[in-house]
Amino acid sequence: MSEKVLVHYEVQNKIAILTLDDPPANTYTHEMMAQLDVGIVKARFDKEVEVIVITGKGEKFFCAGANIGMLSEADPDWKYCFCLHANETLNRLEHTPKLVIAALNGHTVGGGLEIAMAADIRIARKDSGKCGLPEVALGVLPGTGGTQRLVRIVGKSKAIQLMAEGSVFGFEKALELGLVNEIYDNEDRDSFVAAVLEYAGKFCTPGKATKAVGLIKRSVQTGSEMPFELALALERELQAQLFGSSDAKEGLNAYIEKRPPNFEGK
């Protein structure tokens, strides 16, 4: 019997699209997280992929978090391993040297928001749902990186308040908090995802130096967790890599010659 596809993987115009698909709410099980893990690694190694977009299937949900039924039936040791693997999966997403955009097509709560926070840019569809980390209502904490990524986005006091209250709120407030970068006013999910893919295409060659984009991401993601002087050393090393790249040469020549650059991602 073939495995149910819970994460669809496709590539369009140098963009890998990972779609979470487990109706009605796209809640994730270990099986879904394992498939997401495979998709992330596949996109990381695929030289034809320059940007990754993650979204949810359907009109109502990006992802409503972990499957509560699954968790209620599992023993504590299994749940610990489940959380550990989920952390490892999202760390792989966060550290992949390609831009990751989360297209929030609907409700993005609990572990769904934790997945989204591991992306570099989050774009939400206007009035399509709520977001937040309400795990405290279940007597647990956001255990897939939520406590650590939220504090790094909104600050310590606000993060504690939001998680201790179990607040669930609209994307407009999420925009104010910095949890989402943009809100698109699209009537349906398909047109919304198409708009996000159009935006994602702006980060692809030949118009954008994708190696530089990837190393900007690496410098921020890794450097922000290091002492400042060491982070500056990392920045210099990454810059040295770019100084030796063909794209840097092309960018400088294009600027001098007053023409659009033709980047190759090399």
C-alpha positions as CSV (number, residue, x, y, z in Angstrom):
1,M,0.0,0.0,0.0
2,S,1.5,3.3,-1.0
3,E,2.1,6.0,1.5
4,K,-0.4,8.8,1.7
5,V,1.0,12.1,0.3
6,L,0.8,14.6,3.1
7,V,3.4,17.1,1.7
8,H,3.3,17.7,-2.1
9,Y,6.5,18.7,-3.8
10,E,6.7,20.5,-7.1
11,V,9.0,22.9,-8.8
12,Q,7.9,25.8,-10.9
13,N,10.2,28.4,-12.4
14,K,13.1,27.6,-10.0
15,I,10.7,27.6,-7.0
16,A,10.1,24.5,-4.9
17,I,6.6,24.5,-3.6
18,L,5.9,22.4,-0.5
19,T,2.1,22.0,0.2
20,L,0.8,20.6,3.5
21,D,-2.2,18.5,2.8
22,D,-4.1,16.7,5.5
23,P,-7.7,17.9,5.6
24,P,-9.6,19.4,7.2
25,A,-7.0,21.5,9.1
26,N,-3.6,20.3,7.7
27,T,-2.5,19.2,11.2
28,Y,0.8,17.5,11.2
29,T,1.6,14.0,12.3
30,H,5.1,12.5,12.5
31,E,4.4,11.1,9.0
32,M,3.7,14.6,7.6
33,M,6.8,16.1,9.4
34,A,8.9,13.3,7.9
35,Q,7.6,14.1,4.4
36,L,8.3,17.8,5.0
37,D,11.8,16.8,6.1
38,V,12.3,14.9,2.9
39,G,11.0,17.8,0.8
40,I,13.3,20.3,2.5
41,V,16.4,18.2,1.9
42,K,15.3,17.6,-1.7
43,A,15.0,21.3,-2.3
44,R,18.3,22.0,-0.6
45,F,20.2,19.7,-2.9
46,D,18.3,20.5,-6.1
47,K,20.5,22.9,-8.2
48,E,17.4,23.9,-10.2
49,V,15.7,25.3,-7.0
50,E,16.5,28.8,-5.9
51,V,13.6,29.6,-3.6
52,I,11.3,27.5,-1.4
53,V,7.7,28.3,-0.8
54,I,5.6,26.5,1.9
55,T,1.8,26.7,1.9
56,G,-1.3,24.7,2.9
57,K,-3.9,23.0,0.8
58,G,-7.3,24.4,0.7
59,E,-8.9,27.8,1.6
60,K,-9.1,27.6,5.4
61,F,-5.9,26.4,6.9
62,F,-2.2,26.8,6.4
63,C,-1.7,24.4,9.3
64,A,-3.5,24.1,12.7
65,G,-0.5,22.5,14.4
66,A,0.2,19.1,15.7
67,N,-2.6,16.4,15.4
68,I,-4.0,16.4,19.0
69,G,-5.5,12.9,18.5
70,M,-2.0,11.6,17.7
71,L,-0.5,13.3,20.7
72,S,-3.2,12.1,23.1
73,E,-2.6,8.5,22.2
74,A,1.2,8.6,22.4
75,D,3.4,8.0,25.4
76,P,5.8,10.7,26.7
77,D,8.9,9.2,25.3
78,W,7.4,9.0,21.8
79,K,6.2,12.6,22.1
80,Y,9.7,13.7,23.1
81,C,11.2,12.1,20.0
82,F,8.4,13.5,17.9
83,C,9.2,17.1,19.1
84,L,13.0,16.4,18.6
85,H,12.5,15.3,15.0
86,A,10.2,18.3,14.3
87,N,12.8,20.6,15.7
88,E,15.5,19.1,13.5
89,T,13.2,19.4,10.5
90,L,12.5,23.1,11.0
91,N,16.2,23.7,11.8
92,R,17.0,22.2,8.4
93,L,14.5,24.5,6.8
94,E,15.9,27.5,8.6
95,H,19.6,26.7,7.8
96,T,19.1,25.8,4.1
97,P,21.0,28.5,2.2
98,K,18.0,29.3,0.0
99,L,15.3,31.9,0.7
100,V,12.2,30.3,2.3
101,I,8.8,32.0,2.0
102,A,5.7,30.9,4.0
103,A,2.4,31.6,2.1
104,L,-0.1,31.7,4.9
105,N,-3.4,30.9,3.1
106,G,-5.5,30.4,6.2
107,H,-5.4,29.7,9.9
108,T,-1.9,29.4,11.2
109,V,-1.9,28.4,14.8
110,G,0.1,26.3,17.2
111,G,2.6,24.2,15.4
112,G,1.5,25.8,12.1
113,L,2.9,29.1,13.3
114,E,6.0,27.4,14.5
115,I,6.5,26.0,10.9
116,A,5.9,29.5,9.5
117,M,8.4,31.1,11.9
118,A,11.1,28.9,10.6
119,A,10.7,30.6,7.2
120,D,12.6,33.7,6.3
121,I,9.6,35.7,5.0
122,R,5.9,35.2,5.9
123,I,3.1,36.5,3.6
124,A,-0.5,36.1,4.7
125,R,-3.8,36.2,2.8
126,K,-6.0,39.0,4.1
127,D,-8.9,38.0,6.4
128,S,-8.2,34.3,5.8
129,G,-7.7,33.2,9.4
130,K,-6.1,33.6,12.7
131,C,-2.6,32.9,14.1
132,G,-1.1,32.4,17.5
133,L,0.4,29.9,19.9
134,P,-2.5,28.7,22.2
135,E,-0.7,25.6,23.5
136,V,-1.1,26.8,27.1
137,A,-4.8,25.9,26.9
138,L,-3.7,22.2,26.6
139,G,-1.3,22.5,29.5
140,V,1.8,22.5,27.4
141,L,4.1,25.0,25.8
142,P,4.8,25.6,22.1
143,G,7.3,22.7,21.6
144,T,8.4,22.9,18.0
145,G,10.6,25.9,18.4
146,G,7.8,28.3,19.2
147,T,9.1,29.7,22.5
148,Q,12.5,30.4,20.9
149,R,11.6,31.7,17.5
150,L,8.7,33.9,18.8
151,V,11.0,35.7,21.3
152,R,13.5,36.4,18.6
153,I,10.8,38.0,16.4
154,V,8.7,40.0,18.9
155,G,10.9,40.3,22.0
156,K,10.9,38.7,25.4
157,S,8.1,40.4,27.2
158,K,5.6,40.3,24.3
159,A,6.5,36.6,23.6
160,I,5.8,35.6,27.1
161,Q,2.5,37.5,27.2
162,L,1.3,36.1,23.9
163,M,2.1,32.5,24.8
164,A,1.0,32.7,28.5
165,E,-2.4,34.2,27.4
166,G,-2.6,31.7,24.5
167,S,-3.6,34.6,22.3
168,V,-5.1,34.0,18.9
169,F,-5.4,37.0,16.6
170,G,-5.8,38.1,13.0
171,F,-3.0,38.7,10.5
172,E,-3.3,42.5,10.8
173,K,-2.1,42.2,14.4
174,A,0.5,39.7,13.3
175,L,1.8,42.3,10.8
176,E,2.1,44.9,13.6
177,L,4.0,42.4,15.7
178,G,6.4,41.5,12.9
179,L,5.1,37.9,12.7
180,V,4.2,38.4,9.1
181,N,6.0,40.6,6.6
182,E,3.2,41.3,4.1
183,I,-0.6,40.8,3.7
184,Y,-2.0,40.1,0.2
185,D,-5.6,41.0,-0.6
186,N,-6.5,38.0,-2.7
187,E,-10.0,36.6,-2.8
188,D,-9.0,32.9,-3.0
189,R,-6.2,30.6,-2.1
190,D,-5.1,29.9,-5.7
191,S,-4.7,33.6,-6.7
192,F,-2.9,34.2,-3.4
193,V,-0.4,31.5,-3.9
194,A,0.1,32.7,-7.5
195,A,0.9,36.2,-6.2
196,V,3.4,34.7,-3.6
197,L,5.1,32.7,-6.4
198,E,5.4,35.9,-8.5
199,Y,7.0,37.6,-5.5
200,A,9.3,34.6,-4.9
201,G,10.4,34.8,-8.6
202,K,12.0,38.2,-7.8
203,F,14.6,36.3,-5.8
204,C,15.6,34.0,-8.7
205,T,18.2,34.3,-11.4
206,P,18.9,36.0,-13.7
207,G,17.6,39.1,-11.9
208,K,18.8,38.3,-8.4
209,A,22.2,36.9,-7.2
210,T,20.8,33.8,-5.4
211,K,24.2,32.9,-3.9
212,A,24.3,36.3,-2.2
213,V,20.7,35.9,-1.0
214,G,21.5,32.5,0.4
215,L,24.6,33.8,2.3
216,I,22.7,36.9,3.5
217,K,20.3,34.4,5.1
218,R,23.1,32.2,6.5
219,S,24.9,35.3,8.0
220,V,21.7,36.4,9.7
221,Q,20.4,33.0,10.9
222,T,23.8,31.9,12.2
223,G,25.3,35.2,13.1
224,S,22.4,36.4,15.2
225,E,23.0,33.4,17.6
226,M,26.8,34.2,18.0
227,P,28.7,36.8,20.0
228,F,29.0,40.0,17.9
229,E,32.7,39.8,17.1
230,L,32.4,36.2,16.0
231,A,29.3,37.1,13.9
232,L,31.3,39.8,12.2
233,A,34.0,37.2,11.4
234,L,31.4,35.0,9.9
235,E,30.1,37.9,7.8
236,R,33.6,38.6,6.5
237,E,34.1,34.9,5.6
238,L,30.8,34.8,3.7
239,Q,31.6,38.1,2.0
240,A,35.0,36.6,0.9
241,Q,33.1,33.8,-0.8
242,L,30.9,36.3,-2.6
243,F,33.9,38.5,-3.7
244,G,35.3,35.4,-5.5
245,S,32.0,34.6,-7.2
246,S,31.1,35.2,-10.9
247,D,27.9,36.9,-9.8
248,A,29.9,39.6,-7.9
249,K,31.9,40.2,-11.0
250,E,28.8,40.4,-13.1
251,G,27.1,42.7,-10.6
252,L,30.0,45.2,-10.6
253,N,30.3,45.1,-14.4
254,A,26.6,45.7,-14.8
255,Y,26.7,48.6,-12.5
256,I,29.6,50.2,-14.3
257,E,28.1,49.5,-17.7
258,K,24.6,50.8,-16.6
259,R,22.8,47.7,-17.6
260,P,20.7,45.1,-15.8
261,P,22.8,42.2,-14.4
262,N,22.5,38.7,-15.7
263,F,23.2,36.6,-12.6
264,E,23.8,32.8,-12.7
265,G,23.8,32.0,-9.0
266,K,27.5,31.2,-9.0
